[in-house]
Amino acid sequence: MPLYIYNTLTNEKEEFIPQIEGKVRIYSCGLTVQGYAHIGHIRGAVLFDVIRRFLKKEGYEVTYVQNFTDIDDKIIAKANQEGVPPQRLAEYFISAYLEDEEAMGIAPADFYPRATHHIKEIIEVVETLIRKGYAYVVDGDVYFSVERFPSYGKLSRRSLEEMMVGARVEVDERKRAPYDFALWKSAKEGEPFWESPWGKGRPGWHIECSVMSIKYLGVPLDIHAGGQDLIFPHHENEIAQSEAFTGQTFARYWLHWAPVNLRGEKMAKSTGNVFIVREALKEFSPQALRLYLLSSHYRSPIDFDEEKIREMERALGRAGEGEEKLDIALRDEANYGEGMIEPPDLESFKKQFYSSLGDDFNTPKAVATYFSLAREAGRIADALLPKPPVSTLITLWRIKSLLKEFKWVLGIERKEGEKMEIKGFVELLVKVRDKLRKQKLFEIADEIRSGLGELGIVLEDHPQGTVWRLKGE
């Protein structure tokens, strides 16, 4: 199935074709860790958790890198305010964020590089940019010369004049141009520092992501991602310094998610307009919070609405009731009656679910498909109870299996409290099949064998009885 992604670089939806067949390399800009993660931060992490699960289902080998900025003006200021070393503050909030990810059911990244762990590599890249004429030194600071990179602005589609407005730059008369940005900052009194060829200092914000993404993933990256607020200047600067350094395309697809708003304004630590993740999880389940964030397309802003999250909790409860009815219908062969049902078109549900995700990761449609199948499960179970026909067992299990698959991709599976394990289900069907064979109802018995085979379960009949195994074992 083809996958289409909206590429910020081209401003178009494009078919996704990885650089290396079968492998996808993703870099997502992570937190500057001077506080607890808020809902706006976790939106991107939830999105990429689903993206990674989807890509793996599609057969891709995925390498996912999410960095931490652990040295920064804001971190230093917060550490001074708290009276602790900046690195201790950063490590505390990194640990807190990883706890939040785990609580939200987000699979860990393959790598979580920190800026301070890559000082040597950062210095080497800055030295190369100076040598190639893209950067210059002023009193221990090193700046990237934007005018030396002619395609600067291709991501944000801004001219140099437009970039003067709203850019995160400090007024510095020593720079050759106001929009030149820092690769290395000389240390101020009392600040953390590292030794460099230009004196004591620390890396600029943008260079760390270039260095870490190239180290762990190479160039070109398949997907580089971040919030829409990072398009300019952060990602624009990453492109310039990375392509100046390597002479190659830095990233082929750029994906940006929209902010989460609170009280009509973007959540931001700088303004204090935030709802932090760990506080939200005191009120809502991680499954409901995930589905709420996934219920709007990632490129559209979403308002944090507690009542809508509670409605998502209720919707999950109704979906769970449908699955519970399936479990009851599958539980005890003594209750089975006779008759038939019109099975749902599960292939249609599956196609709709995965084609939605293949269309620029349209999670709202995928979520709607999950709930639609859960409703269908409840309807069918209601029609069958209290005496489900033996002939419906495979159909019921297929519905349950597909619901479980959808929940895994969306990251809302509940590992505790599963009512029906595959072992118990298969052993139940083996007992039912044995009874059917003794009654010479071979057609239904063969249907059970065939249906289990489609689910990857092999039955072997022996004089001592029937045994089963998974295909490939």
N, C-alpha and C positions, 0 to 999 in steps of 0.2 A: 504494500500500500504506500503510495507516495506521501511525503510529508512536506507541507508548505509552511514557511515561517515569514512573518513580516520582518524585513531587514531594515533597520533604521538607516543604514548606510546608503541604501538605494531608494528608500522610501516606497518600497514595493513588497508585495508578498511573493516570495520566490520558492521554488522547489529546493528542498534541502538535500544537498549531495555532499557527504563528508569528504575531507581531503584524502583520508585513507579508508578504503572500502570496509564497511563493517565496524568502524571505530569512530567514536565521537568524543572530542576533547572540548570541555567546557570550563570557562573561567568566569566566576561570578564575584563581583566586588562585594566584600563583606563589611563588617562594622568597623568604625573607629570607636574603640572600646573605652569610653569614659562614663558609661552608664548602662543600665539594664536595657535590653532590647524591647522595643515597643511593637505594636501590631503592624505598623508600616514596614519595619525591618523583616518581620516574620513572613509577610506576604510573599516576598521574593523567594525565601527559603522553602515555603510550602509549594509554590509554583514549580520550582526546580526539583523538588522531591518527586512531584507527579511527572514532570518531564523525564526525569531519569528512569522512573519505573516504566513509563510508556516506551521509552527507547529500548530498554532491556527486553520488554515484551515483544518488541519488533525485531529483536535479534541483534541489536547493537551492543558492542562492548563500550561502556561509557567510563571515561575518566573525568572526575569532577573536582575542581579546585575552588576553594572559597577562602579568601585571605582575611587576616586581621591587621588593621592599622593599629599598632601598639605603641607608636610614638608620634606625637602630634601636639600642636600648640594647645588644643583643648584638653588633651590628656594631662599635659604638664600643669595647666591652670587648675584643673580639678584635683590633681594630686597635691598641689600646693595648698589648696583650700582644705583638703582632708588631712594634711600633714603626714602623707605617706609618700614613699618613692613612686615615681611614675610607673615603673615596671610592675611593682606590686599591685597598683591600682588596675593596670591593664590586665594582668593575669587573673585577678579576681573577677573582672567582668567578662573575660573570655570563658572562664569556667561557668559563670552564670548563664552565658549565652548557650553553651553546649548543653547545659541542663535543660534550658528552655526548648532547644531543638529536640532533645530526647523526649521531653514531656509532650511535644506536639507530634510525635511519631515520625520525625524527619530522620531519614537514614544519614549517617555521618558522611561527610565529604571524604574523598580519597586522600586529600591533603588539605591541611589548614595552616598554610605558611604565615609566619609573622614577619613584619618588616624588620624588626631588630635582629632576627636570625639570619638575615641576608645582606648585612652591611658590606661584606667583602665583594659580593657579586654586584651590588649597587655601585660601589666605587669603581669597579672595573668597567661597567657600562658607561658611567659618567666620563671616565678617562677617555674611552673610545669616542664619545660624542664630541669632546673637546678636540681630540686629535683630528677628527673628520671635519671640523670647522662648524659644527652645529651648536656648540656651546662655548661659553666664555666665563672667565673667572673675574670676580670683582671683590677684593678685600675678604677672601675666604668663602664667599658665596659663589655658586655656579648657576648660571642661567642658560636656558635653552633659547636660541635665537629663532623666534617664530618666522621671521621673514626668510630664513634660510630653507624653510620647508614650504615650497610653493603651493602644495595642495592642502595646507592647513585650513580647516573650516569645512572639510568635505562631509564630516559626520553631522555637524549641527547646521550646515548650510548657512553660515554666517560669514560676512566680510570682516576684515580686520577692524574696520571702524565700528561695526556692530558689536564686536567682541569686547570693545572697551567698556561697554555698558553691562553691568551686572557680573563681570568676571571676578573670580576670587583672586584678586591681585592686590598687592600692597603698593602704595605710592613709593617709588624708590628712584631718585634722580640718577642713581648710578647705572641703571639698566639702559641698554641701547634703545629699547622700545618699551612702552608701558605694558604691552601684552606679553612680553617675555616672561617665562615662569621659572621658578626655582627647581633645580635638580638636587642641589645640596645647600643647606643653610648653615652658616657659621654659628657656633654656640654663643648664646648670651650668658651672662653671669648667672651661675646657679642652675643652669639647664644640663640635662644629660648630654653626653657627647661621645663621639667616636673619632679616633685619629684618621686623618685622610691626607692626601697630597696637598690639600688646600688649607690644612689646619684642622682644629677641633670643630666638629659639627655633627649634623644628622641629616638623613635624607629628606628631600621634599616629598610631598604627598603623592604626586603622580608617578614618579619613577619607580616606586616600590612595586606597583601592580605590573608594570612592564617587565621588570626583572623577574618577579616570581612566576608570572604566567609563562614567560619564555623558558624559564628553568624547568618547570614541571610539565609543560605541554608542548613546547617547541612552537615554531611558526610555519604556516599560519594556523591560528586557533580555528576550530570549527565554529564555536559560539562564544562570544564575549557578552556578558550580561550585567545589568545593574538597574537601579532605579532611573526614571526619566530625568531626575535632577542631576544625574552624573554625566549626561550627554555632553554638556559644556559646563566647566572647562575640563573635567577630569578625563573623560574618554577621548575627547579631542586631543588633549595633550599626550595621552597614552599612545595614540596612533602616531603622532608626530615623532616622539622620541623613539618609539619601537621601530618604526620603518626607517628612520634615519640611522639607527644602530644596525639593523639587520640587512637593509636594502631589499626587504621582502614585504609582501602584504602581511599585516599584523593579525587581523581577524577577518574571516569571510562573512560571518553573519553577526549582526549586533542586535541584541534583544533587550528591550527596556520595559519595565513594568511601571504602571502609574501608582501614585501615592494612595495611602489610606488617609481619609480626612476625618477630623474630629471637630465637631461644632463648626463645620463649614470651612475649616482650614486644614492644610496639610499637617499631619503629625510630624513634629520636629523637636528634638531635644533642646535645640537652641532657644525655642520659644516656650518650652514647658508644656506645649499642647500635645500631650501623649497619653496613651493608655498602655501600660507595659504588659508584656505577655504573661508574666507570672501572676499578675493581679487578675487578668482576664481568665486564667485557668482556675482561679478560685471560684468563679461564677459559672463557667461554661465547660463542657467537655471538650477535649482536643478535637474530637471528631466533628462536633458542631462548628467549632471555630474554623477548622480547615475547610469544611464545606461552605461556610459563609464566605470565606476569602476566595474560594474557587467558583462561587456562584456568579461572579462578575468576570468579564474577560480581562485578562491581565493588563491590557493596554488602556483600560477605562478606569478612572478614579472610582473609589468605593468609599462610602461613608460608614464609619463605625456606628452600627445601630444595634443596641443591646436587644431590643424587641425582635428584630429580624434573626438574631442569633438564637434567641429562645424559640422562635418558630422553627428554625433548623433543628433544634433539639427535639421538638415535637415530631417533625417529619422523620427524623431518624428513629424515633420510638415507633412510629407507624410502620416503617420499613422493617424494623426488628420484629414486629408482630407478624408480618408476613413470613419472615424466615422461621419464626417459632412454629407457625402452623405447618410449614414444610417439615420441620423436625418431628412434629407429632405424627404427621402422615407417614413418615419413614420409620417410626420407632419400633413398632411391634407387629410382626407378621400375623399374629393371631387375629388382628382386627381387619385383615384385608377382605374386601368384598369382590364383587364382579362389576364389570362395566368398562366404559372407555371415556376418555376426554379428548377434546381437540387440543393438541399440544401447542404452546406458543411458538412463534417463529424465532427461535433463539439466535439463529444466524443473523436475522435482521437486527435484533438487539445488539449483537456483538459488532456487526458492521457499523451501525449507527454510533456506538460508543467510540470505537477506534477511529472512524473517519472524522468524528468531531475533534478528537485530539490531534489527528493528522492535519487539520485545517487551522494552522497557527495556534495550536494548543487551546482549542475552544472548550475550556473546562465547564462553563455553564451548561452546554449541551450534553456533555458527558455526565455531569451530575444529574441532569434531568432524565437521562436514559437509565441511570442506576435506579432512581426512584420509580420510574415507570415499570421496570422489571420487578422491583420489590412489590408494587401494587398487584402486578399480574400473578406473582407467586401467592400472595394472600388470596386472590380471587380463586385461583385453581384449587388451593388447599381447602378453602371454604366449600367448594363444589364437591370435593372428594370425601371430606370427613363426615361421619366418623369411620367409614369403611372404604378406604382408598383401594381401587382395583390393583391387583398384582401387576397388571400390564403397564401401570403408570409409574412404577418404581424408578426406572431408568430416566424417564422424563423429569420426575421430581428431583432426582439427584443432579441431572444436567442443569436445571434451574438453579439449584443451590450452589453448584460449582461455579456457574457463571456469575452469580451474585458475589460469591467469594472472590472471584477474579477481579470484578469491577471494584470491590472494596479495597483490594490490595493495591491496584493502580492508583486509586484516589487516596490511599493511605489512611483509610478509616476502619480497617479491620480491627476487631477486638480480640486479642489473643486469649483473654480469659473468658471462661463461660461458654466456649463452643460446645454445642449440644451433641454434634454428630461428627465423630472422627471417621476417616475413611476405613479404618480397620473394622470398626463395628458395623458400618454400612455394608461392606463387602461380605463379611461373615454372615450377616443377616440374609443377603441375597443368595448366598450359596445354600443356606438352609431352605429358603423358599424354593430355589431351583430344584433341590433334591426332592422336595415334596411333589413338585410338578412332574418330575420325571417318573416318580413312583405312580402318579396318577395318569401317566402316559400323555400328559399335556406337553408334548415335545416342542410344539411350535412356540409356545410362550417361554419355555426353558431356553430354547435356542435364541430367542430375542434377548433374554437376559445376558447370555454369554456374549452375543454380538454387541449389545450396548455397553457392557463392561469393557469389551475390547476397544471400543471407540474412546473410552475414558483412560486407556492405557493400562488396563488390568487384564491379565491373562488367567483363565481358568484351566486347570489340568485335572481330568478325571482319572482316578486310579481305583483299583479294586477296594482299597481301604477307605476311599472317599475322595472328595474334591478338594484340591488345594489351589491357592491363588498366589500370584506374584505380580509385581509391576514390570512392565515391558523393560527389557534391558538389564534386568537383574539376573 
